[in-house]
Amino acid sequence: MKIKTLGLVHTSATLVPVFQQLCSEYLPDVNVFNIVDDSLIKDVIKRNEMTNLTARRVVNYVGSAELAGADMVMVTCSSIGAAVEASAALTGVPVLRVDQPMADLAVQTGKKIGVIATLPTTLGPTSDLVQRRGAAAGKEIELVSRLCEGAFEALMGGNPQKHDEMVAAALTELASQVDVIVLAQASMARVVDTLPEEVKSTPILSSPALAVKHIAELCKG
């Protein structure tokens, strides 16, 4: 697949530099542009679910990215995954959920898969995706879901240290129970570097790098 232009749809401006760096590393010959609207995720969190109106707005942004010349569109937020899949059927270019390559790798890696999140609105969609990718691969998997309650609020409230401590504790506990761990939110990835080696002996997967590497592989094909 020859991808000359990649459109990224974000629900947080903080993800733009993360993906900018990954794309310059793995997709040096691809033009990348960003569409950002943080009201999407704010609405999902406020209502504790993705409404039909929010889903329609996601579909519209994906369509806008196609109209802007994208050969492929990736949406970088896991909480709105269902709308991303719906938009794929309505768009003339490939549309990718940021967490699909991660879910596929988790299914390949082990039978007992841990999914960890700081938001219930992300835990549900990511867990559902892992289950479905397991079924698609014809593999029976066991899911262990873990919600770090209060960690997201700590991060948003200006206490990243408390967030990191809570996530680290949950990851340490989960690592002893499963074959592989999936981070439902990219914001948790920085905590992994601080963990002891024995905890990191259990593979811990984060979506941004895996998604961009996946697109790079598609480009080669």
N, C-alpha and C positions, 0 to 999 in steps of 0.2 A: 504494500500500500504506500503510495507516494503522498506523504503529508507535507505540504509546503507551508500551510498555515494552521495553527492550533488555537482554538478559542477556549479560554478558561472562564468558567462561571463560578464566582466565589460568594460566600455569605459572610465573609469577614476580610477586611483589608489586610489583616495581619498575615494572611496566607499568600498574598501577592509576592513578597520577597522570597518566601520559602520555595514557591514554584518557579520563580524567576531564576533562582540559583540552580535548581534541579534541571530546568529546561536548557540553560546555557551549558550545563555539563553533559547532558545526555542527548539533547536535541539541538546541537549548535547550528544546524542548517535550516531549522524550522522557525518561521515567524510566529511569535506568540503575542496574543492580545488578551486583555482581562476585562471582564464585566463583573462589577462588585455591587452587591446590594445587601447590606446587613439587616435590613428590615425583614427579610425572608426568615432568617434563623430566629430573630427576636420574636416574630409572630408565632413560630413553632413552639418556642420555649414558653411564651406567655399563655398559649392555649393548650400546651402539653400534647399537641398533636399537629399534623400538617392538614390544614383545611383544603377543600377543593379550590378555593380562591388562590391560596398560596401555590398549590400544585400547578394551577393554570399560569401563574406568573413565571414559574420555573420553566414551563414549556415555552412560554413567550421569549424568555431570555435565550434559551437554546436555539429557538428559531431566529432570533436576532443575530446570534453568533454565526449561524449559517449564512444569513443575508449579508453579513459583514465580510464574508469570504473564507470562513473556516472550512478546511477539508475534514476536520474532526473537531468534536466538542467534548470537553471533559468538565464535569461539575465536581467541585472539590469538597463538597459538604455531604457527609454520610446521612445526616438527619432527613434529607429530602430525596433519598435514593429512589423511592417509589415513583416520584414525579419525573426523575431522570429516565427511568425505564419507560415510562409512558411517553416521554418526549421522543425517545428513540424511534418509535413507530410512526411519528409524525414529521420526522426530519429526513432530509435527503442525504445526509452525511452520517458517518458513524458517531454514536454518542456513548460515552463511557462513564460509568460510576467510578469514582475515585477508589472505592474500596473493593471493587470486584477482583482485580489481580491479587490483592491481599487475601481475600476469602478463598480464592482458588489455591494459592500457595499453602494456606492453613490446612485445607482439605487434603492436599498432597502430603503434608508433613506429618500429620498424626490423626488418631481417631478421637482422642479426647481433646477438645478445643475450648480454651478459655476466651471469653469475650469480656473486655473491661471498658467501662465508660464512666464519665462524670455527669452525664445527662441521660435520663430515662428516654428522652426523645431520640437519642442516638443509639442507645443500647438495643432497643427493639428492632429498628431497621437493619442494623448490622448483624444481629443474631439471626434474623429472618433470612438475610442474604447468605450467610454461611450455611444455614440449613439447606437452602435451595441449591447452592452450588455443590454441596455434598450429594444431594439427590441427583443432580445433573451428571455428576461424575460416577454415579452408581455406587457410592460409598456410604456405609452406615457410620454416622459420627455421633458423638455424645457432646453436648454443649454445656459448658459451665459458665453462666453469666454472673458478672459482678459489677454492681453500681457503687461508685465512690461517692456516697451522699455527702453533700456539703463542699466537695472539692471545687466544683465549678463556681459556686458562690464565693469561695475564698479567692479564687483567681480573679473573678470579676470585681471583687471588693478590694483589690489591691494587696492581697496577701499570697503571692505566688509560692512562698516558702511552705505555707500550710498546705496548699494544693499539692505540691510536690511530695511532701511527707506522707500525705494520705494516699496518693497514687502509688508511691514506693512501697508502703505497707501492704496495700492490696495486691500489688504485683508479686511481692515476696511470698505472700500466703498462697496465691493462685499458682505460682510456678511449681510448687511441690505437688500440685493436684492434677496437672494436665500435661499433655505432650507439646503443646504450642499455645501461645497467647496472641490474640488479635487486639490491637489498640483501636477502639472505635473512633477515637478522636486524635488527630495529628498533634494537638496541643500537649498530649501526654508523652510524646516521643522523647522529649529532652530528659525526662526522668530516668529513662533506661540507662543512660551513660553513668548515672550515679549509683547504680545497683552493684552489689558484690558479684564477683564472677560466678559463684555457685548458683545465684539466682538467674544470671544471664545464660547459664548452660541450657535452660529451657528457651527455645527460640521465641522472641518477642517481635511481632510484625507490626509495622506502621505503614499506612497507605501511601503517602506522597511519593517517596522514592520508588516504591514498587510500581505505582501507576505510571510514572514517567518512563521508567525502564521498559515497561510493557509497551508503551507507545513507540519507544525506540526500536524494540524488536519488530513491531508491526511495520515500521518504516523500512527495515532491512528486507522484510518479506516482499 
